């Protein structure tokens, strides 16, 4: 009755044809197969850059700030530290003795002490002392220090990676070159305009929906009124892409510097996606950052984080009704999650003029999933 088996093969490598005009989309099982989801943890998320906070979280020397990297997915306990020399680092928050969390609460400290057995660390992560270990041979060694995690900064935003597959500068370069002129240090986090959404769908479905404006006239009537769909376009980079939203008549557009490649255009929104799960949506009022956090094969948390620059422009233009747009997207993506499990569906085709971003994402997804960690 169907060519779709109940159990998928253990080899989950897939290929996406580079030529979008003849390519087929990802096979449907990648959106619900538990083994594919588990493989993506190490092959995609552990090897990518992830947003971990802002400079405001670790402003004062001596600050320790515990966090969990992608809860429900990687669930990696990390610790941001600004030491007494005003140096910012990221390290494991797991004691090298028996695996207890070293730091449980943010605060200002002179050092770190595991409350399980008393092992002490400096703010640089180096082990300083341990009771009852006098008879332990070849102790201490570098293995007793808290492992460092790569940490990078763009403006006030902090990013970490357990094992990055690409240099941070290559990953962030498209943003720096396009919107680096924005006064990012003046963007203020607004908790009242930030919230989490739980979506009953695979994280990749959420991303690929974001990556094409094809659905805007059909799913987002208010956003379609705010943008010029005919002039909506996508630009591809190695690990990122940009959807450029041109104003549809609201008049709320960026005042672009002469140095901008978009100078002379009425840009209402810059919609950046960075592989694999980060969206940075720049509007004249500021930034809506969307962090897509996988929770399971068919469950995703999306954190909407608002950083306001010009509060007077919040209620107009393409960035005015973000909650409504999100709920419209959620509805569609959840229905697609139901659809991809159909025994009568496997793979589709792409629109070469409207789905370049989704095709680009699928190629990266397939490449990373087929790689050896």
WONORMO-V755146 format. One line per field, one symbol per residue. psi: psi as a letter, one per 40 degrees, with the letter a starting at -180 (. if undefined). A space follows every 50 residues. Layout:
psi->???
This chain:
psi->diehidhiidhehiihhdhdeeiiiiiddeeehddddddddddddeeihi heaidddfdhhehhgiihhghecdfhhihhhhaeefhhihiifhheceei hdheiiahieahhhedeehiiieeehhdihifedehifhiideeihhihh hihhbehhiihdgheiiddddeddddddeeeigdeehhhgddeiiihhhg iiddddddddehededdddgddddddigddehihhiidfiihhhhhheed egiigiideheeheighdhhghhhhefhhhhhidebhhhhhhhheidfhi hhhhhhhhdgdeedeiadfdfddddddddddddddddddeeheehciaii hdeefddddddddddddddeih.
